[in-house]
Amino acid sequence: MGDHVLQKVTIPGPTLASLIHRVFSSPGDSDGLLFGRVSHIIPSSLSDDADLISTTSSASSGYSSTLVATVTGFISPGTTCSFYDSSGHLDISSLRRLVHLSNHPLIGWFSARRRCPLSPSLREFSVSQSLTSKTQFSFPVQNITSSEISPCIFLLLTTPFPDGQTPIHSYDYRAYQFRISSKSFDAKPLGIINIGPAFRGHYSAFCPNSQLPYLSCDYRDSPMKEDSREVSESLNQMKKLLVYQKELDVYVEGYSVGSLNALMGSQATNYVTGLEELYEKMLAKLDSLAKLVENSSAKVLEQENHNIRLRYKVAGLE
């Protein structure tokens, strides 16, 4: 078993969407296993399309052959450390139990974290190194005889740091191959398999032999509820500011901060006169408001005295 170098990692669009929904609808950070295949492929020269076809012998072709890992399914228990401990050491019994739930080879694992940098952590490095070194989980490379590869794919998913300016939810992801020889992560391009001529070879060999993952639709426990609450609070604050602004516009009677620039120049006298009239009107309104408050206070005091006399009369003290 050699240290094969992958050119890229591919995943069908529905599988990626299902994976994103699964991991980010969990109460917290989560991880899981990736299943699929690694194929030895070469470009086809039979058409103008970008179709990819498999061949059992690349020596007879003039095109350079490549290794492509394809993710066909995943299993996510919904929590972190589902098959390893806090130090990154594998729990072989739990790992075997999860692997037996799928009919496809184990090609790697994924980790989902929120509001974190898009780079592997030390624990994820330890898990990938341990998983790659387990020869009992190695599987054959398609279209190459007597060649096996270990589960070396690592997919990291994160949510970016919030900027407070947009209610749109976005997710970042990056694929890595853990290299045994250098004991390091090698970033790989992640291709999304969609409908079109370039992906005809993938869909012609498609076979629906994997179960759909569990999709939780309970919004109450969704982590996106926190982001939605922040957006709602921001919208409510903006509505309050608009209400306050409308009330201020009523009092200033058309005058704005930009109009203050007209206080300088040859026409300043006209604007000063207008502002003085506005100031006098506002003083009159304040005087009317003060009289209204004074009358209300007098009525409240009169009612309190009436209540005191009534209590004394009931108690027989008057």
Backbone bond lengths (Angstrom), bond angles and torsions (degrees), N, CA, C in turn:
res aa  C-N    CA-C-N  psi(-1)  N-CA   C-N-CA  omega(-1)  CA-C   N-CA-C  phi
1 M - - - 1.468 - - 1.517 109.18 -
2 G 1.348 117.00 113.83 1.446 121.43 -178.08 1.521 111.60 -95.31
3 D 1.341 113.51 173.16 1.458 120.08 177.77 1.516 107.70 -89.61
4 H 1.331 116.74 84.70 1.451 121.57 -177.46 1.523 110.59 -69.88
5 V 1.310 115.65 143.72 1.458 121.83 179.23 1.524 108.43 -102.81
6 L 1.320 116.43 120.31 1.455 121.73 178.58 1.520 110.33 -86.31
7 Q 1.333 114.71 142.58 1.461 118.37 176.08 1.525 111.39 -81.40
8 K 1.313 117.37 -40.76 1.452 120.93 -179.86 1.519 109.96 -161.93
9 V 1.321 114.87 171.36 1.461 122.91 176.59 1.520 107.48 -120.50
10 T 1.325 117.56 133.51 1.451 122.46 179.91 1.523 109.71 -119.44
11 I 1.327 115.17 153.84 1.462 121.47 179.19 1.521 107.77 -152.24
12 P 1.329 119.14 134.24 1.469 120.37 176.53 1.521 111.28 -62.16
13 G 1.337 116.12 146.61 1.457 120.68 -179.91 1.516 113.82 -56.43
14 P 1.360 119.64 -46.44 1.470 119.35 178.15 1.525 113.20 -62.06
15 T 1.331 117.33 -35.14 1.465 120.04 178.90 1.518 110.90 -67.08
16 L 1.328 117.31 -41.79 1.461 120.23 178.28 1.527 111.23 -65.58
17 A 1.337 116.58 -41.78 1.462 119.55 178.15 1.529 111.24 -63.04
18 S 1.336 116.13 -40.93 1.458 120.03 178.27 1.522 111.36 -65.45
19 L 1.322 116.48 -38.45 1.464 120.67 179.07 1.523 111.05 -65.55
20 I 1.339 117.37 -44.48 1.458 120.88 179.51 1.527 110.60 -62.86
21 H 1.323 116.20 -42.93 1.468 119.31 179.32 1.527 111.12 -64.50
22 R 1.310 116.19 -39.24 1.472 120.09 -176.72 1.529 111.42 -66.45
23 V 1.313 116.39 -50.45 1.462 119.28 -172.68 1.519 112.00 -73.55
24 F 1.330 118.72 -32.83 1.447 119.95 -177.33 1.526 113.01 -93.72
25 S 1.333 117.64 1.79 1.462 120.69 169.39 1.526 110.97 -97.90
26 S 1.328 117.23 -0.91 1.460 121.24 176.18 1.522 109.78 -77.94
27 P 1.331 118.25 156.97 1.472 120.28 -177.43 1.519 114.08 -61.86
28 G 1.319 118.73 -26.59 1.463 121.44 -178.35 1.514 110.96 -149.44
29 D 1.328 115.99 -158.73 1.457 120.36 177.05 1.527 110.06 -62.88
30 S 1.312 116.00 150.02 1.466 120.20 -176.96 1.516 109.97 -146.48
31 D 1.320 115.77 170.21 1.449 122.37 175.96 1.518 108.46 -151.13
32 G 1.313 116.12 -179.96 1.459 120.23 -179.49 1.512 110.65 178.11
33 L 1.324 115.09 -174.20 1.456 122.64 -176.64 1.515 110.81 -107.04
34 L 1.317 115.63 148.27 1.462 123.29 177.31 1.519 109.59 -109.81
35 F 1.324 115.90 135.98 1.460 121.83 179.25 1.522 109.25 -123.12
36 G 1.331 115.54 151.37 1.454 119.32 -179.83 1.513 111.91 168.66
37 R 1.311 115.78 -136.96 1.460 120.80 -177.05 1.527 109.47 -154.42
38 V 1.315 115.33 160.16 1.462 123.18 172.79 1.518 107.10 -120.88
39 S 1.334 116.60 121.32 1.457 121.87 -173.76 1.514 110.83 -115.95
40 H 1.333 113.85 146.09 1.465 121.94 174.73 1.520 106.83 -98.47
41 I 1.337 118.28 110.20 1.453 122.21 -171.55 1.521 110.03 -128.38
42 I 1.336 114.72 160.70 1.461 121.99 173.98 1.516 108.00 -136.66
43 P 1.332 119.18 151.78 1.466 120.56 176.91 1.522 111.31 -65.13
44 S 1.317 115.25 148.61 1.459 121.02 179.66 1.516 110.19 -93.04
45 S 1.333 115.92 144.02 1.471 121.39 177.54 1.523 111.19 -111.09
46 L 1.331 117.49 16.46 1.457 120.97 -175.52 1.518 113.06 -87.93
47 S 1.331 118.66 -14.16 1.457 120.77 -178.71 1.517 108.95 -151.65
48 D 1.348 114.29 173.97 1.457 119.96 178.12 1.516 112.28 -81.82
49 D 1.356 116.15 -7.99 1.466 119.23 -179.93 1.510 109.47 -72.29
50 A 1.311 114.46 167.91 1.461 121.02 177.76 1.514 110.61 -97.11
51 D 1.369 116.99 32.39 1.450 120.55 -179.16 1.512 110.42 -63.46
52 L 1.307 116.67 148.19 1.447 123.96 176.24 1.508 108.06 -114.19
53 I 1.325 117.75 130.73 1.446 122.13 179.94 1.511 108.54 -124.49
54 S 1.306 115.90 154.71 1.449 122.59 179.33 1.522 109.52 -95.17
55 T 1.291 115.25 153.71 1.445 120.82 177.50 1.517 109.22 -144.85
56 T 1.312 116.22 150.69 1.456 120.86 -179.51 1.515 112.11 -86.16
57 S 1.285 116.59 -10.93 1.461 119.22 179.64 1.512 108.44 -146.48
58 S 1.323 116.67 116.69 1.457 120.80 179.20 1.521 111.93 -93.22
59 A 1.314 117.21 -7.30 1.465 119.97 -177.85 1.515 111.67 -70.88
60 S 1.345 117.27 -28.34 1.456 120.35 -177.25 1.513 112.26 -83.21
61 S 1.326 118.72 -4.50 1.455 122.15 -178.90 1.510 110.13 -106.33
62 G 1.346 115.26 150.49 1.449 119.84 178.91 1.510 113.28 -86.94
63 Y 1.335 117.70 1.01 1.458 121.38 -178.13 1.518 110.00 -95.56
64 S 1.306 115.55 149.02 1.453 120.18 179.81 1.522 109.29 -76.35
65 S 1.319 116.81 132.48 1.458 121.73 -179.02 1.521 110.00 -86.97
66 T 1.316 116.28 155.05 1.461 122.24 -178.58 1.513 109.40 -138.12
67 L 1.325 114.46 161.87 1.459 122.41 174.76 1.522 107.94 -110.54
68 V 1.334 115.29 127.60 1.462 121.64 -178.65 1.519 108.25 -127.04
69 A 1.332 116.45 127.91 1.464 121.99 175.93 1.521 108.72 -95.06
70 T 1.330 116.46 131.41 1.462 122.31 -178.71 1.523 109.11 -119.31
71 V 1.319 116.29 123.52 1.466 122.10 177.23 1.522 108.02 -86.80
72 T 1.333 117.01 120.33 1.458 121.72 179.93 1.519 113.40 -108.15
73 G 1.321 118.81 -14.25 1.452 121.43 -179.43 1.513 110.99 -170.57
74 F 1.317 115.40 172.27 1.463 120.88 -179.44 1.518 109.18 -152.94
75 I 1.319 114.69 162.05 1.465 122.93 174.03 1.513 107.55 -133.36
76 S 1.325 116.31 126.04 1.459 121.61 -179.56 1.516 109.40 -131.74
77 P 1.331 118.22 111.44 1.470 120.01 175.85 1.516 113.55 -65.64
78 G 1.339 118.17 -14.07 1.458 121.19 177.09 1.510 115.02 96.05
79 T 1.340 118.53 1.70 1.460 122.20 179.16 1.519 109.09 -134.71
80 T 1.327 116.06 170.17 1.456 120.41 175.31 1.525 110.13 -87.87
81 C 1.339 115.44 164.03 1.470 122.27 179.83 1.527 110.63 54.95
82 S 1.325 117.22 43.56 1.463 120.75 -178.58 1.522 112.14 -76.53
83 F 1.330 118.14 -24.95 1.460 120.33 179.52 1.532 111.41 -137.18
84 Y 1.336 116.64 20.92 1.458 121.73 177.39 1.522 108.10 -155.33
85 D 1.347 115.79 166.30 1.451 119.89 -179.55 1.523 110.41 -95.59
86 S 1.324 116.17 -176.15 1.462 120.65 -176.54 1.524 113.01 -66.19
87 S 1.337 117.54 -20.14 1.463 121.42 178.73 1.516 113.26 -89.26
88 G 1.342 117.59 -5.09 1.456 120.96 -179.75 1.509 114.48 92.87
89 H 1.332 118.54 9.14 1.466 121.33 177.96 1.521 109.42 -84.96
90 L 1.328 116.18 135.73 1.463 121.41 -175.02 1.514 111.72 -72.09
91 D 1.334 115.05 144.06 1.458 122.68 169.51 1.526 106.39 -100.02
92 I 1.324 116.85 96.62 1.460 121.75 -170.87 1.525 111.58 -60.63
93 S 1.329 118.40 -39.36 1.472 120.40 -179.26 1.523 111.27 -63.88
94 S 1.333 117.40 -45.53 1.472 120.15 177.48 1.520 111.16 -66.03
95 L 1.325 116.63 -37.59 1.458 120.24 179.91 1.528 110.92 -64.49
96 R 1.329 117.33 -44.93 1.456 120.08 178.62 1.519 111.87 -64.13
97 R 1.324 116.89 -36.84 1.463 120.04 179.28 1.527 110.82 -63.71
98 L 1.320 117.24 -40.44 1.459 120.39 178.40 1.518 112.03 -71.32
99 V 1.330 117.15 -37.52 1.466 120.60 -179.52 1.520 110.78 -65.19
100 H 1.325 117.74 -36.21 1.467 121.19 -178.57 1.518 112.36 -69.11
101 L 1.342 118.16 -12.51 1.458 120.73 178.71 1.520 112.35 -77.47
102 S 1.307 118.56 -10.05 1.466 122.39 -178.94 1.514 110.21 -122.22
103 N 1.332 115.10 149.85 1.461 121.21 177.43 1.527 112.73 -92.54
104 H 1.317 117.19 -0.68 1.462 121.27 -178.19 1.527 109.77 -104.09
105 P 1.314 117.05 156.85 1.468 120.52 178.65 1.529 111.96 -64.22
106 L 1.310 115.35 148.68 1.458 121.66 174.87 1.527 108.76 -79.95
107 I 1.344 116.94 117.18 1.466 120.29 -177.65 1.530 112.06 -107.63
108 G 1.327 118.63 -9.55 1.457 119.84 179.02 1.516 110.84 164.73
109 W 1.321 115.62 -157.97 1.449 120.79 -178.61 1.523 109.45 -148.70
110 F 1.319 116.01 171.50 1.463 120.91 179.92 1.518 109.82 -135.86
111 S 1.316 114.81 159.32 1.458 122.43 177.38 1.519 108.22 -137.39
112 A 1.341 115.86 135.42 1.464 121.66 -179.28 1.517 109.12 -120.33
113 R 1.321 115.16 123.10 1.467 121.12 179.28 1.527 109.25 -130.49
114 R 1.329 116.51 153.96 1.462 121.13 -177.37 1.524 110.39 -107.44
115 R 1.323 114.10 135.15 1.469 121.96 174.07 1.530 111.22 53.49
116 C 1.327 114.62 50.16 1.462 121.41 179.68 1.520 109.05 -130.57
117 P 1.314 117.20 156.92 1.466 119.73 175.28 1.522 111.07 -61.71
118 L 1.314 115.82 149.60 1.456 121.66 -177.81 1.530 109.95 -86.22
119 S 1.333 115.19 65.38 1.462 121.14 178.02 1.524 108.51 -147.03
120 P 1.339 118.22 143.14 1.474 120.91 -178.23 1.522 111.96 -63.77
121 S 1.315 115.37 146.99 1.458 121.68 177.18 1.531 109.67 -91.98
122 L 1.324 116.35 174.02 1.460 120.80 178.82 1.525 111.50 -65.05
123 R 1.321 116.99 -37.98 1.460 119.28 178.65 1.525 111.01 -67.32
124 E 1.324 116.93 -39.74 1.466 119.78 177.30 1.523 110.83 -66.00
125 F 1.326 116.74 -33.76 1.461 120.24 174.50 1.525 110.33 -62.81
126 S 1.339 117.16 -44.45 1.459 121.28 -179.38 1.523 111.43 -64.59
127 V 1.343 117.22 -40.67 1.468 120.16 179.34 1.527 110.75 -65.02
128 S 1.326 116.93 -45.02 1.467 120.52 -179.89 1.529 111.33 -63.95
129 Q 1.317 116.75 -40.32 1.462 119.77 178.75 1.531 111.00 -64.49
130 S 1.341 116.75 -42.23 1.468 119.54 179.40 1.517 111.22 -68.12
131 L 1.333 117.84 -40.74 1.460 121.06 -178.83 1.524 111.21 -66.81
132 T 1.322 117.10 -38.84 1.464 120.53 -179.75 1.525 111.87 -68.61
133 S 1.316 117.40 -29.37 1.468 120.73 -177.48 1.530 113.33 -81.73
134 K 1.336 118.46 -9.27 1.456 121.20 -179.49 1.531 109.76 -83.25
135 T 1.334 115.28 103.81 1.465 120.01 -177.25 1.520 112.93 -71.01
136 Q 1.351 118.23 -20.73 1.456 119.73 -179.24 1.527 112.62 -68.20
137 F 1.341 117.33 -15.40 1.464 120.52 178.49 1.527 112.23 -103.19
138 S 1.333 117.34 9.07 1.464 120.19 178.03 1.524 110.21 -69.12
139 F 1.321 116.68 153.61 1.459 122.41 -177.70 1.527 108.88 -140.99
140 P 1.325 117.63 156.23 1.479 119.91 -176.99 1.516 112.02 -75.37
141 V 1.329 114.85 148.78 1.456 122.08 173.65 1.513 108.31 -83.30
142 Q 1.310 116.69 129.24 1.454 120.45 -178.60 1.528 111.26 -65.88
143 N 1.341 114.89 137.97 1.469 123.94 176.31 1.520 113.11 73.33
144 I 1.328 117.63 12.05 1.461 121.00 171.85 1.524 107.59 -130.33
145 T 1.308 116.97 120.19 1.462 121.01 -178.79 1.527 110.56 -76.59
146 S 1.329 114.81 142.33 1.474 122.63 176.00 1.527 112.41 56.17
147 S 1.315 116.04 41.19 1.466 120.10 178.22 1.520 108.54 -135.44
148 E 1.333 116.37 126.56 1.455 121.88 -179.88 1.524 110.28 -124.89
149 I 1.318 114.31 158.44 1.459 121.18 178.91 1.521 108.18 -139.19
150 S 1.306 116.68 145.47 1.461 121.89 -179.16 1.527 110.03 -90.28
151 P 1.328 118.79 162.16 1.473 121.28 177.45 1.524 110.87 -64.32
152 C 1.298 116.67 102.72 1.466 121.17 -173.18 1.520 113.45 -121.99
153 I 1.330 118.80 4.02 1.463 121.50 -177.82 1.532 109.53 -87.19
154 F 1.305 115.63 135.49 1.461 121.47 174.50 1.518 108.21 -131.74
155 L 1.338 116.04 123.29 1.463 122.54 -179.90 1.526 108.66 -114.04
156 L 1.320 116.19 122.37 1.465 122.63 -178.27 1.521 109.10 -109.33
157 L 1.330 116.36 128.18 1.455 122.36 178.62 1.526 109.08 -122.38
158 T 1.328 116.55 134.93 1.463 121.45 179.93 1.525 109.19 -142.42
159 T 1.321 115.11 163.22 1.459 121.65 168.71 1.517 107.44 -105.17
160 P 1.322 118.05 138.04 1.469 119.38 -178.57 1.518 111.13 -70.17
161 F 1.326 115.87 164.14 1.453 121.07 177.44 1.526 109.13 -66.76
162 P 1.349 118.59 133.76 1.471 120.51 -176.23 1.520 110.93 -69.81
163 D 1.350 114.61 142.12 1.459 119.66 176.28 1.527 112.44 -104.44
164 G 1.326 117.49 -6.58 1.451 121.08 177.13 1.516 114.65 71.73
165 Q 1.342 117.35 10.38 1.453 119.82 -175.81 1.523 112.81 -110.83
166 T 1.319 118.48 -15.95 1.462 120.63 -175.76 1.513 110.21 -137.00
167 P 1.350 116.73 141.49 1.473 119.56 177.69 1.520 113.19 -87.82
168 I 1.325 118.14 6.01 1.461 121.88 -176.46 1.527 109.25 -81.51
169 H 1.341 116.03 131.28 1.459 121.46 177.51 1.531 108.80 -87.82
170 S 1.309 116.91 129.03 1.459 121.85 178.88 1.516 109.05 -128.22
171 Y 1.332 115.35 154.33 1.456 121.59 -177.45 1.529 108.48 -135.51
172 D 1.312 115.30 141.76 1.454 121.91 177.72 1.526 109.01 -112.59
173 Y 1.314 116.41 146.42 1.455 120.47 178.29 1.529 108.89 -149.62
174 R 1.329 114.20 153.39 1.464 120.25 -179.77 1.523 108.34 -151.38
175 A 1.323 115.49 140.36 1.463 122.00 -178.92 1.532 110.00 -104.34
176 Y 1.332 115.16 142.52 1.460 121.86 179.32 1.531 109.23 -132.47
177 Q 1.316 114.69 154.75 1.462 122.03 166.92 1.521 107.75 -117.09
178 F 1.340 115.01 127.62 1.457 118.35 177.94 1.528 108.34 -85.69
179 R 1.316 116.10 118.91 1.463 122.03 -178.03 1.526 109.62 -89.64
180 I 1.332 115.82 125.67 1.458 120.80 -179.85 1.525 111.01 -69.81
181 S 1.329 116.10 -39.48 1.458 119.98 -174.98 1.529 111.95 -65.43
182 S 1.322 117.05 -44.42 1.461 120.56 -177.77 1.520 113.32 -97.38
183 K 1.347 117.49 -7.50 1.463 122.89 -177.97 1.530 110.75 50.61
184 S 1.324 114.55 56.28 1.465 120.45 -178.54 1.518 109.08 -152.88
185 F 1.327 115.21 163.94 1.454 121.53 176.41 1.526 109.48 -86.73
186 D 1.313 114.96 136.81 1.458 122.16 176.69 1.522 107.74 -117.90
187 A 1.335 116.85 111.30 1.460 120.65 -177.96 1.526 110.41 -65.05
188 K 1.342 116.28 135.96 1.451 122.51 -179.07 1.527 109.79 -124.81
189 P 1.338 116.60 145.56 1.475 118.28 175.64 1.520 110.08 -67.13
190 L 1.311 115.80 139.11 1.460 122.16 180.00 1.517 108.33 -105.81
191 G 1.343 115.89 111.39 1.458 121.37 -179.55 1.517 111.31 -95.22
192 I 1.341 116.70 135.26 1.455 122.92 178.82 1.523 108.24 -96.62
193 I 1.330 116.44 120.37 1.464 121.63 -179.11 1.521 108.52 -83.77
194 N 1.331 117.02 114.78 1.453 122.43 178.71 1.528 109.86 -123.16
195 I 1.314 115.64 177.09 1.465 120.45 -179.84 1.522 109.10 -74.36
196 G 1.320 117.18 134.15 1.454 122.22 178.65 1.511 111.43 158.94
197 P 1.324 117.71 170.48 1.467 120.20 -178.48 1.524 113.15 -59.61
198 A 1.334 117.09 -33.68 1.459 119.40 -177.03 1.520 112.43 -69.03
199 F 1.327 117.91 -16.76 1.463 121.17 -176.60 1.519 111.90 -118.11
200 R 1.335 116.78 18.76 1.460 120.41 -177.10 1.520 111.38 -62.69
201 G 1.334 116.58 -36.00 1.458 119.30 -179.31 1.511 112.62 -65.62
202 H 1.325 116.99 -33.11 1.464 120.12 179.12 1.517 111.24 -68.76
203 Y 1.338 117.59 -43.21 1.450 119.97 -175.56 1.524 112.29 -78.44
204 S 1.326 118.38 -24.83 1.466 119.43 176.70 1.518 111.36 -69.30
205 A 1.323 117.70 -25.16 1.463 121.49 178.62 1.515 112.03 -102.26
206 F 1.330 117.61 13.50 1.459 120.16 -176.81 1.524 111.02 -74.30
207 C 1.314 115.89 138.12 1.455 122.07 177.77 1.528 108.25 -139.47
208 P 1.343 118.60 117.57 1.464 120.66 -177.16 1.523 111.96 -76.63
209 N 1.322 115.50 76.40 1.463 119.62 -176.71 1.513 112.79 -113.48
210 S 1.327 118.01 16.44 1.458 120.58 177.72 1.521 109.14 -122.46
211 Q 1.318 116.11 146.59 1.441 120.88 -179.29 1.519 110.72 -76.65
212 L 1.314 115.00 148.26 1.454 119.16 175.99 1.514 109.75 -71.52
213 P 1.325 118.30 141.18 1.467 119.94 179.32 1.518 110.89 -70.43
214 Y 1.318 114.70 158.98 1.460 120.34 179.15 1.523 109.64 -70.73
215 L 1.323 116.12 128.92 1.455 121.71 -179.62 1.521 108.49 -114.73
216 S 1.304 116.54 111.14 1.458 121.24 179.55 1.517 109.58 -81.85
217 C 1.326 116.32 129.11 1.459 122.03 -178.88 1.525 112.23 -109.86
218 D 1.320 117.14 14.30 1.463 121.27 -179.52 1.517 108.76 -83.08
219 Y 1.310 116.30 107.58 1.458 120.35 -176.27 1.515 112.06 -74.39
220 R 1.344 117.76 -21.05 1.460 119.56 -175.22 1.516 112.09 -64.44
221 D 1.330 117.74 -34.32 1.458 121.16 -178.93 1.516 112.61 -98.82
222 S 1.305 117.90 9.18 1.457 121.15 -176.88 1.517 110.57 -76.45
223 P 1.344 118.78 135.47 1.473 120.36 176.83 1.513 112.66 -67.26
224 M 1.346 117.01 -19.27 1.452 118.70 178.92 1.524 111.48 -72.08
225 K 1.357 117.53 -11.80 1.450 120.58 177.86 1.520 110.54 -64.30
226 E 1.355 116.47 -34.28 1.468 120.03 178.65 1.510 110.83 -64.78
227 D 1.356 117.15 -44.42 1.455 120.00 178.10 1.523 110.95 -64.40
228 S 1.346 117.01 -38.75 1.459 120.06 179.03 1.515 111.00 -65.11
229 R 1.348 116.68 -35.59 1.458 119.88 178.21 1.524 110.35 -65.54
230 E 1.331 117.34 -40.68 1.463 120.63 178.86 1.526 110.88 -63.07
231 V 1.342 116.18 -41.31 1.466 119.87 178.81 1.521 110.33 -65.16
232 S 1.342 116.43 -40.82 1.469 120.32 179.77 1.523 111.21 -63.93
233 E 1.345 117.23 -42.31 1.462 119.95 178.03 1.521 111.60 -63.86
234 S 1.332 116.23 -37.64 1.459 119.61 178.46 1.529 111.14 -65.42
235 L 1.335 116.91 -40.80 1.463 120.35 178.68 1.527 111.18 -66.29
236 N 1.346 116.95 -39.89 1.465 119.69 178.19 1.524 111.33 -63.68
237 Q 1.328 116.18 -38.68 1.461 119.34 178.55 1.525 111.00 -65.47
238 M 1.327 116.84 -39.30 1.461 119.98 178.23 1.534 110.67 -65.00
239 K 1.344 116.99 -38.51 1.466 120.00 178.13 1.524 110.98 -63.59
240 K 1.354 117.06 -41.12 1.455 120.08 178.52 1.527 110.88 -63.33
241 L 1.326 117.63 -40.74 1.459 120.66 178.90 1.528 111.30 -63.09
242 L 1.339 116.61 -37.66 1.465 119.83 178.17 1.524 110.95 -65.82
243 V 1.342 116.50 -39.81 1.468 119.81 178.19 1.526 110.51 -63.53
244 Y 1.352 116.65 -44.60 1.465 120.31 178.50 1.525 111.54 -62.29
245 Q 1.334 115.50 -38.96 1.458 119.26 -179.26 1.526 111.04 -65.61
246 K 1.349 116.08 -39.06 1.472 119.20 178.41 1.524 111.18 -64.93
247 E 1.335 117.30 -38.95 1.466 120.05 177.59 1.520 111.78 -64.84
248 L 1.355 116.35 -39.35 1.464 118.94 177.81 1.526 111.35 -66.56
249 D 1.332 117.27 -37.27 1.459 120.81 179.46 1.518 111.38 -62.45
250 V 1.345 117.06 -32.46 1.466 119.97 178.37 1.525 110.46 -65.34
251 Y 1.341 116.44 -39.49 1.469 119.52 -176.63 1.529 112.28 -77.39
252 V 1.305 118.42 -35.59 1.466 119.55 -176.89 1.515 112.20 -81.48
253 E 1.332 117.89 -10.99 1.461 122.58 174.94 1.517 112.83 53.30
254 G 1.306 116.71 51.87 1.455 121.36 174.73 1.500 115.69 93.67
255 Y 1.327 118.60 -11.34 1.459 121.41 179.13 1.524 109.44 -81.34
256 S 1.310 116.68 137.76 1.459 121.87 179.16 1.521 109.27 -129.01
257 V 1.339 115.09 174.16 1.462 118.99 179.53 1.523 111.21 -64.12
258 G 1.337 116.10 -34.34 1.455 119.06 179.05 1.509 113.13 -64.57
259 S 1.351 116.70 -25.62 1.469 119.94 179.64 1.512 112.48 -70.22
260 L 1.335 117.66 -17.98 1.465 120.29 179.85 1.518 112.37 -65.66
261 N 1.345 117.46 -21.48 1.466 119.87 177.67 1.529 111.57 -63.59
262 A 1.356 115.59 -25.49 1.473 118.90 -178.40 1.515 112.60 -75.06
263 L 1.341 118.19 -6.56 1.469 120.59 178.14 1.516 112.09 -72.54
264 M 1.323 116.32 -7.73 1.463 120.53 178.55 1.526 108.20 -114.27
265 G 1.320 116.19 129.24 1.453 119.90 179.82 1.514 111.99 126.34
266 S 1.338 114.41 -171.72 1.462 120.02 -175.98 1.515 112.94 -71.00
267 Q 1.339 117.93 -26.30 1.459 121.12 -177.61 1.527 112.06 -96.05
268 A 1.323 117.00 16.60 1.462 119.94 -176.29 1.520 112.19 -65.94
269 T 1.357 116.64 -30.68 1.477 119.71 -176.68 1.524 111.09 -61.85
270 N 1.317 116.60 -43.01 1.464 120.00 -178.89 1.529 111.24 -63.67
271 Y 1.314 116.25 -41.15 1.461 119.64 -179.46 1.518 111.76 -70.91
272 V 1.343 116.81 -34.82 1.465 119.79 177.91 1.518 110.25 -63.79
273 T 1.320 116.44 -41.77 1.466 120.20 178.28 1.521 110.95 -61.39
274 G 1.335 116.49 -41.88 1.457 119.64 179.03 1.516 112.32 -64.90
275 L 1.318 116.22 -39.71 1.457 119.23 178.81 1.525 111.83 -67.85
276 E 1.329 116.50 -35.97 1.459 119.15 177.07 1.523 111.05 -64.09
277 E 1.329 116.62 -40.98 1.467 119.86 177.64 1.535 110.57 -64.07
278 L 1.331 115.70 -41.14 1.459 119.43 177.76 1.520 110.75 -63.31
279 Y 1.337 116.62 -39.64 1.460 120.90 179.09 1.531 111.23 -64.25
280 E 1.317 116.88 -40.80 1.462 120.75 178.05 1.529 111.03 -64.05
281 K 1.333 116.98 -40.89 1.463 120.42 178.02 1.524 111.20 -63.56
282 M 1.339 115.94 -40.67 1.457 119.36 179.59 1.525 110.79 -66.67
283 L 1.361 118.03 -37.68 1.460 120.73 176.43 1.524 110.61 -63.51
284 A 1.341 115.78 -38.75 1.466 119.15 178.31 1.528 110.79 -64.62
285 K 1.319 116.40 -40.22 1.460 120.03 178.12 1.524 110.87 -65.37
286 L 1.339 116.38 -39.96 1.461 119.21 178.24 1.527 111.10 -66.21
287 D 1.330 116.72 -37.44 1.460 119.56 178.15 1.526 110.61 -65.61
288 S 1.328 116.16 -41.36 1.466 119.63 177.37 1.528 110.99 -64.06
289 L 1.336 115.95 -40.00 1.456 119.43 178.63 1.523 111.22 -65.70
290 A 1.345 117.47 -38.89 1.465 121.02 179.14 1.531 110.83 -64.17
291 K 1.354 117.08 -41.77 1.464 120.32 178.10 1.527 110.50 -64.38
292 L 1.325 116.80 -38.21 1.466 120.45 178.99 1.526 110.99 -64.20
293 V 1.337 115.87 -40.49 1.461 119.83 178.26 1.525 110.46 -67.40
294 E 1.336 116.98 -38.62 1.463 120.77 179.86 1.519 110.96 -64.49
295 N 1.323 117.18 -43.72 1.466 120.50 178.61 1.527 111.28 -65.21
296 S 1.330 115.75 -38.97 1.463 118.64 178.67 1.520 111.17 -65.27
297 S 1.330 117.02 -39.76 1.465 120.64 178.72 1.530 110.81 -64.86
298 A 1.348 116.64 -38.24 1.466 119.81 178.46 1.516 111.21 -64.85
299 K 1.339 116.54 -40.05 1.461 119.37 178.39 1.523 111.34 -66.88
300 V 1.324 116.93 -38.38 1.463 119.97 177.93 1.524 110.67 -64.24
301 L 1.357 116.70 -42.12 1.463 120.23 178.60 1.529 111.61 -64.61
302 E 1.327 115.96 -40.62 1.463 119.95 177.64 1.519 111.47 -62.79
303 Q 1.347 117.56 -40.16 1.449 120.82 179.04 1.528 111.38 -67.69
304 E 1.333 117.63 -37.72 1.462 120.57 178.21 1.533 110.45 -65.14
305 N 1.360 118.38 -42.32 1.461 120.88 177.39 1.526 111.00 -62.70
306 H 1.329 115.95 -39.60 1.461 119.76 177.90 1.527 110.86 -62.78
307 N 1.333 117.48 -41.45 1.468 120.95 179.59 1.533 110.96 -65.39
308 I 1.344 117.20 -36.89 1.473 120.47 179.61 1.534 110.38 -66.47
309 R 1.334 115.79 -45.56 1.467 118.57 178.33 1.519 111.54 -62.10
310 L 1.350 116.54 -36.48 1.457 120.25 179.92 1.529 111.04 -66.68
311 R 1.359 117.44 -39.11 1.470 120.10 178.45 1.529 110.88 -66.38
312 Y 1.353 116.87 -40.62 1.458 119.36 177.63 1.527 111.87 -63.21
313 K 1.321 116.29 -39.95 1.450 120.95 -179.44 1.516 111.69 -65.69
314 V 1.337 116.41 -38.99 1.462 120.35 178.34 1.509 110.36 -67.90
315 A 1.349 117.38 -37.83 1.450 121.28 -179.33 1.528 113.13 -77.91
316 G 1.327 117.92 -6.98 1.452 121.70 178.67 1.504 113.76 78.40
317 L 1.340 116.39 20.97 1.459 119.79 -178.97 1.510 112.26 -94.07
318 E 1.290 116.43 -5.77 1.482 118.65 -176.95 1.522 110.34 -104.08
